[in-house]
Amino acid sequence: MAKKSNHVVPSKSSGWAVKKSGAVRSSRNFSTKEKAVEYAVKLSKSERTELYIHKGNGIIQDKRSYGNDPFPPKDR
């Protein structure tokens, strides 16, 4: 089974949406990207999942890990 993740994506109607991977409907809709990212960070931290933030054209802009990262950063 694929690991679940959250995505901040442009909404089809207007604004921005937070969706879980594989979901048809969004978790919540927001008027601004900043508010959507703020909510998605809290959600991803509580669920310990990956977060993908998309640009207005749908391309992934940023990826953040709040869970069991398979490639954690190494301390120097």
Secondary structure, 3 states (H helix, E strand, C coil): CCCCEEEEEECCCCCEEEEECCCCCCCEEECCHHHHHHHHHHHHHHHCCEEEEECCCCCEEEEEECCCCCCCCCCC
